[in-house]
Each structure stands twice: as C-alpha cells, then as structure tokens.
C-alpha cells in the first residue's frame, strides 16, 4: 500500500533568490509583474509554505497603487502612496524581487530621506467595490484637498491651516524663501511679513475633516 504523500508545511522564513535578504510573514515585498514594463507589485506576506516537492509559495495581501484602483490616481495621491487591499493571493516565492517598507502616513511624513523602497499607506481598499477605509480624511487649503506629501505647503500663523503656494498666489520658489505666512483671512493692514525660523514640516496630523469623495 502506497504511503500518503506529505502535505504542505509552513515555513518561518524565505531567502529571496539571488540575494541574502530574508523575508518573513508580516514583511512587505516587491513582486515581479507579468508585464515587464510595469513597476513591481507590492504585497504583504501573510504566510510562507512549501509543498511536498519543496515548491515554496507565499500567501500575500496586495497593495494597490492609486492608478490600479477603480477611481484612478487623483491630485492628492503621492508618488509613493499605496492602498492596502482586501485582495489575497498565492504566488510562487520566486516572483519576490526584494523587500520594501510600507510606512504609516504619519511616519512617512517624518522621514528625512525617502528611499526607493519606502512607501506609505493611509487607506484600506475594497477591490470589488472601490470603497475606502477611512472614508473621511483631513483636507487643507482653499482647494480643500487631502495632503499630498510630495507637494510643498505653507502654514498660516493665524488659523494654522495649510495652503498650496499656487492657491495663495505664490510660486514654489517664493514660498521656499518665505519664513512667515499669514493667509488673506487672517492678515490685517498692520500685519507685516517678517522672517522667523521656518515652516513646520507638514500638515500630517491636523486639519479640517470632510467626507472623502467617492471614486468614479
């Protein structure tokens, strides 16, 4: 009587082929796309397992880029922004090309240097419906748009709101030279612009809140 073939076994780690980098469950990885003209896919490893032939598979939860979502990329989406989707999959471990880090939005805005393998996520995304969690986000400026960490913004010393230079009649170069800013609503005839230290880094933790527009 033939012996039953052994089943799958869970692995604690996997060394990316051709490298010394080790990945484990919970790590974020770059995975080779089927179309070589596209950037690598980003996924979070949920589980690593080997079958009876020692083929190693990874169960992953995909991150989507804004352009891969139903609504597409919008003005406030940063170049390194990802959405953590509810799309799970099983892939060959050989398609893993490297490791990356997906930061929280707040931590990403605090990075002094953003590397090629740094990304951030502030939304979870339902692939089937195009819905987002949270569905309310902080908005800034006269244009009432969510914060894009790729864009320079200046903070009003009066109301503490943040503004895009173009929305208040300034160029980016002018905004970089200005150490103090008061918006038109807070300014008065007696107010004089004078240099102080510098602007705060970013409006990462404060702001007005309104419902996020649904993707079309």
SULWOVEN-V150842 format. One record per run of one state. SS is the DSSP state (a for helix, b for strand, c for the rest). FROM is the first residue (numbers start at 1). TO is the last residue. If there is no record, write none. Layout:
BEGIN
SS_FROM_TO / SS_FROM_TO
END
This chain:
BEGIN
c_1_8 / b_9_10 / c_11_13 / b_14_15 / c_16_21 / b_22_23 / c_24_27 / b_28_31 / c_32_40 / b_41_50 / c_51_55 / b_56_65 / a_66_68 / c_69_80 / b_81_92 / a_93_95 / b_96_104 / a_105_109 / c_110_117 / b_118_125 / c_126_131 / b_132_133 / c_134_135 / b_136_140 / c_141_144 / b_145_145 / c_146_152 / b_153_155 / c_156_161 / b_162_164 / a_165_168 / c_169_171 / a_172_177 / c_178_207 / b_208_211 / c_212_216
END
